[in-house]
């Protein structure tokens, strides 16, 4: 099970943030307001539960109740089905609207399309702007445009508040996932780091999407802050792995105790809940700036 969950995290990182063929052209949504909605992605699970009453949702992903990955665990009471990308299961529950993210297996998407099931796709979830756009489009599909608009207004208001912060310094930040995957441009994590006030090392490395970063580049970049997700099923003590590494253990971020864990559900989400990750990293960067300012004061005295 841990291996399956690790693969799901990697898939969400590698494909949810990759620019792909726009599957919106395949969307077949009728104008009748749906009353039996099924969701096949954690992103749509998280959005739906904030804009639609639970009694209109007949199925969400089995990950929705996973405390380590989901932002809606404990809120799914009354929703009868926990779904896998299983065509027979989808046909059996007979939704009048199925929500699918376009990073799901293409062969499965083709199977769904052939059934004629009324389907709405979340597409190209690789930025805050794309999250906003997908929330609006999903709101229209479920006849809850006002709630969808309110949701993104709240997200954008929180982001604007963070932008008003006055930082004396923008530290370099490296996001690391086990096996040394990181996030570069065209990713929500790049937006997260930038909006929090950091400089994304993955982007500076020329990485597009989520890919491995070389140990050599990490050493040369010598990031000031390293962030990792709280949940790494195949390497639960990833921080200790970094600290005990004879080479990487000498990195500035490690020797200065600037390696931080952020909830995986706040880092890898491609829903409005990403604001939680932005706020957590913002606090880390604020505290980093305070330390710098205090050291400057001590030096000047």
C-alpha positions as CSV (number, residue, x, y, z in Angstrom):
1,X,0.0,0.0,0.0
2,X,2.9,2.4,0.8
3,X,4.4,1.8,-2.6
4,X,1.0,2.6,-4.2
5,X,0.6,5.8,-2.3
6,X,4.2,6.8,-3.1
7,X,3.4,6.2,-6.8
8,X,0.3,8.3,-6.5
9,X,2.2,11.2,-4.9
10,X,4.9,11.0,-7.7
11,X,2.2,10.9,-10.3
12,X,0.4,13.9,-8.9
13,X,3.7,15.8,-8.7
14,X,4.9,14.8,-12.2
15,X,1.7,15.0,-14.1
16,X,-0.6,17.3,-12.3
17,X,2.0,20.1,-12.9
18,X,2.9,19.1,-16.5
19,X,1.6,21.0,-19.5
20,X,-0.4,18.5,-21.5
21,X,-2.9,18.2,-24.3
22,X,-6.0,20.1,-23.3
23,X,-8.5,17.4,-22.5
24,X,-11.2,20.1,-22.0
25,X,-12.1,19.5,-25.6
26,X,-13.3,16.0,-24.6
27,X,-15.5,17.4,-21.8
28,X,-19.1,16.5,-22.2
29,X,-21.1,18.4,-19.6
30,X,-24.8,18.9,-19.9
31,X,-26.5,22.1,-18.7
32,X,-28.8,20.3,-16.3
33,X,-27.6,20.8,-12.7
34,X,-26.2,17.5,-11.5
35,X,-27.5,15.8,-8.3
36,X,-25.2,12.7,-8.4
37,X,-21.6,13.9,-8.6
38,X,-18.6,11.6,-8.6
39,X,-15.0,12.7,-8.3
40,X,-11.9,10.8,-9.4
41,X,-9.2,13.2,-8.2
42,X,-8.2,14.5,-4.8
43,X,-8.1,18.0,-6.2
44,X,-11.8,17.9,-7.3
45,X,-12.7,16.1,-4.0
46,X,-11.3,19.1,-2.1
47,X,-13.0,21.7,-4.3
48,X,-16.3,20.0,-4.4
49,X,-16.7,19.7,-0.6
50,X,-16.4,23.5,-0.4
51,X,-18.9,24.4,-3.1
52,X,-21.4,21.5,-3.1
53,X,-23.6,19.9,-0.4
54,X,-22.4,16.4,0.5
55,X,-25.7,14.9,-0.3
56,X,-25.1,15.7,-4.0
57,X,-21.8,13.9,-4.0
58,X,-22.1,10.1,-4.4
59,X,-18.4,9.3,-4.7
60,X,-14.9,10.7,-4.0
61,X,-11.5,9.2,-4.2
62,X,-10.3,6.8,-1.5
63,X,-7.5,9.2,-0.7
64,X,-10.0,11.8,0.6
65,X,-9.9,10.4,4.1
66,X,-6.2,10.0,4.2
67,X,-5.0,12.4,6.9
68,X,-1.5,12.6,5.5
69,X,-2.5,13.5,1.9
70,X,-6.0,15.1,2.1
71,X,-7.2,18.5,3.2
72,X,-10.8,17.2,3.7
73,X,-10.3,14.1,5.9
74,X,-13.1,13.9,8.4
75,X,-15.5,15.9,6.2
76,X,-16.8,13.1,4.0
77,X,-19.6,11.9,6.2
78,X,-22.6,10.8,4.1
79,X,-20.7,10.3,0.9
80,X,-21.4,6.6,0.1
81,X,-18.5,5.6,-2.3
82,X,-14.8,5.8,-2.1
83,X,-13.5,5.5,-5.7
84,X,-10.6,4.1,-7.6
85,X,-10.1,4.7,-11.4
86,X,-12.2,1.6,-12.0
87,X,-14.6,1.8,-14.9
88,X,-17.0,-0.9,-13.6
89,X,-17.3,0.9,-10.3
90,X,-18.1,4.2,-12.0
91,X,-20.7,2.6,-14.2
92,X,-22.2,0.9,-11.2
93,X,-22.8,4.1,-9.2
94,X,-24.1,5.8,-12.4
95,X,-23.2,9.5,-11.7
96,X,-24.9,12.2,-13.7
97,X,-21.6,14.1,-13.6
98,X,-18.1,12.6,-13.3
99,X,-15.1,14.9,-12.4
100,X,-11.7,13.7,-13.7
101,X,-8.3,15.4,-13.6
102,X,-6.4,15.3,-16.9
103,X,-3.3,13.7,-15.3
104,X,-5.1,10.4,-14.9
105,X,-4.2,7.6,-17.3
106,X,-5.1,8.5,-20.9
107,X,-6.3,5.0,-21.6
108,X,-8.8,5.3,-18.7
109,X,-9.9,8.7,-20.0
110,X,-10.6,7.1,-23.4
111,X,-12.7,4.4,-21.7
112,X,-14.7,7.0,-19.8
113,X,-15.3,9.0,-23.0
114,X,-16.6,6.0,-24.8
115,X,-19.2,5.3,-22.1
116,X,-20.9,8.6,-22.8
117,X,-20.8,9.4,-19.0
118,X,-21.3,13.2,-18.5
119,X,-17.7,14.2,-17.7
120,X,-15.9,17.3,-16.6
121,X,-12.1,17.6,-16.7
122,X,-9.8,19.5,-14.5
123,X,-6.9,20.6,-16.8
124,X,-3.3,21.7,-16.6
125,X,-3.2,22.1,-12.9
126,X,0.3,23.7,-12.8
127,X,-0.1,27.1,-11.3
128,X,-2.3,29.2,-8.9
129,X,-3.9,30.8,-11.9
130,X,-4.8,27.3,-13.3
131,X,-6.3,26.3,-9.9
132,X,-8.5,29.4,-10.0
133,X,-9.6,28.7,-13.6
134,X,-10.4,25.1,-12.8
135,X,-12.4,26.1,-9.7
136,X,-14.5,28.5,-11.8
137,X,-15.1,26.0,-14.5
138,X,-16.0,23.3,-12.0
139,X,-18.4,25.7,-10.3
140,X,-20.2,26.2,-13.6
141,X,-20.4,22.4,-14.2
142,X,-22.1,21.9,-10.8
143,X,-24.2,25.0,-10.9
144,X,-22.4,26.7,-8.0
145,X,-20.6,29.6,-9.7
146,X,-21.2,32.0,-6.8
147,X,-19.6,29.6,-4.3
148,X,-16.7,28.9,-6.7
149,X,-16.1,32.6,-7.2
150,X,-16.2,33.2,-3.4
151,X,-13.6,30.4,-3.0
152,X,-11.1,31.9,-5.3
153,X,-11.7,35.4,-4.0
154,X,-10.8,34.1,-0.6
155,X,-7.7,32.4,-1.9
156,X,-6.6,35.5,-3.8
157,X,-7.3,37.8,-0.9
158,X,-5.0,35.7,1.3
159,X,-2.3,35.8,-1.4
160,X,-2.6,39.6,-1.7
161,X,-2.1,39.9,2.0
162,X,1.1,37.9,1.8
163,X,2.3,40.1,-1.0
164,X,2.1,43.1,1.2
165,X,4.8,41.8,3.5
166,X,8.1,43.7,3.3
167,X,11.0,41.3,3.2
168,X,14.5,42.5,3.4
169,X,15.8,39.4,1.7
170,X,14.4,36.6,-0.5
171,X,16.2,33.3,0.5
172,X,16.9,30.4,-1.9
173,X,14.5,27.6,-1.2
174,X,14.8,24.0,-2.4
175,X,11.8,21.6,-2.3
176,X,13.0,18.0,-2.0
177,X,11.1,14.8,-2.4
178,X,12.8,11.4,-1.7
179,X,15.0,10.2,-4.6
180,X,15.9,13.9,-5.0
181,X,12.9,15.0,-7.0
182,X,12.2,18.7,-7.0
183,X,9.9,21.2,-8.6
184,X,10.9,23.7,-11.3
185,X,8.9,26.1,-13.5
186,X,5.3,25.3,-14.5
187,X,4.5,23.8,-11.1
188,X,2.3,24.9,-8.3
189,X,5.2,24.4,-5.9
190,X,7.2,27.0,-7.9
191,X,4.3,29.4,-7.4
192,X,4.1,28.5,-3.7
193,X,7.8,29.2,-3.1
194,X,7.7,32.5,-5.1
195,X,4.5,33.8,-3.4
196,X,5.9,33.0,0.0
197,X,8.9,35.2,-0.7
198,X,11.6,32.6,-1.7
199,X,13.7,31.9,-4.8
200,X,13.0,28.4,-6.1
201,X,16.3,26.5,-6.6
202,X,14.5,24.0,-8.9
203,X,13.5,26.8,-11.2
204,X,17.1,28.3,-11.1
205,X,18.3,24.8,-12.1
206,X,16.3,25.1,-15.3
207,X,13.9,22.3,-14.3
208,X,10.5,22.3,-16.0
209,X,7.9,20.3,-14.1
210,X,8.9,17.8,-11.4
211,X,12.2,16.0,-12.1
212,X,15.3,14.8,-10.3
213,X,17.9,17.4,-9.3
214,X,21.5,16.3,-9.2
215,X,23.5,16.2,-6.0
216,X,26.1,18.3,-7.7
217,X,23.7,21.1,-8.5
218,X,22.3,21.0,-4.9
219,X,25.9,21.4,-3.6
220,X,26.7,24.3,-5.9
221,X,23.4,26.0,-5.2
222,X,23.8,25.5,-1.4
223,X,20.2,26.5,-0.7
224,X,19.5,28.6,2.4
225,X,16.2,26.8,3.1
226,X,15.1,23.2,2.3
227,X,11.5,22.1,2.6
228,X,10.2,18.6,2.4
229,X,6.7,17.1,2.7
230,X,5.7,15.5,6.0
231,X,4.8,12.2,4.4
232,X,7.3,10.1,2.5
233,X,6.0,6.5,2.6
234,X,9.2,4.8,1.4
235,X,11.5,7.1,3.4
236,X,9.9,8.3,6.5
237,X,13.1,9.8,7.9
238,X,14.1,11.8,4.9
239,X,15.3,14.7,7.0
240,X,17.6,12.4,8.9
241,X,18.8,11.0,5.6
242,X,19.8,14.5,4.5
243,X,21.4,15.4,7.8
244,X,23.5,12.2,7.9
245,X,24.7,12.4,4.3
246,X,28.5,13.0,4.4
247,X,28.3,15.5,1.6
248,X,24.8,17.0,1.7
249,X,25.1,17.3,5.4
250,X,27.4,20.2,4.9
251,X,24.8,22.3,3.1
252,X,24.1,25.7,4.5
253,X,20.4,24.9,5.1
254,X,21.3,21.8,7.1
255,X,24.2,23.2,9.2
256,X,22.1,26.3,10.0
257,X,19.0,24.2,10.9
258,X,16.9,25.6,8.1
259,X,15.4,22.3,6.9
260,X,11.6,22.3,7.5
261,X,8.8,19.9,7.1
262,X,5.5,21.2,5.7
263,X,2.3,19.1,5.6
264,X,2.4,17.1,2.4
265,X,-1.3,17.8,1.9
266,X,-0.5,21.5,1.8
267,X,2.4,21.1,-0.6
268,X,1.1,18.7,-3.2
269,X,-2.5,19.8,-3.4
270,X,-3.7,21.4,-6.6
271,X,-6.8,22.9,-5.0
272,X,-7.4,26.2,-3.1
273,X,-5.9,24.5,0.0
274,X,-2.5,25.3,-1.4
275,X,-2.8,28.6,0.5
276,X,-2.0,26.6,3.6
277,X,1.4,25.6,2.2
278,X,2.1,29.2,1.0
279,X,1.3,30.5,4.5
280,X,3.5,27.9,6.2
281,X,6.5,28.7,4.0
282,X,5.8,32.5,4.4
283,X,6.2,32.1,8.2
284,X,9.4,30.2,7.7
285,X,10.8,32.9,5.4
286,X,9.6,35.7,7.8
287,X,11.5,34.0,10.6
288,X,14.6,33.6,8.4
289,X,14.5,37.3,7.7
290,X,14.1,38.1,11.4
291,X,17.3,36.1,12.2
292,X,19.2,37.9,9.5
293,X,18.1,41.3,10.8
294,X,19.0,40.3,14.4
295,X,22.5,39.2,13.2
296,X,23.0,42.4,11.4
297,X,22.0,44.4,14.5
298,X,24.4,42.4,16.6
299,X,27.2,42.9,14.1
300,X,26.6,46.7,13.9
301,X,26.8,46.9,17.6
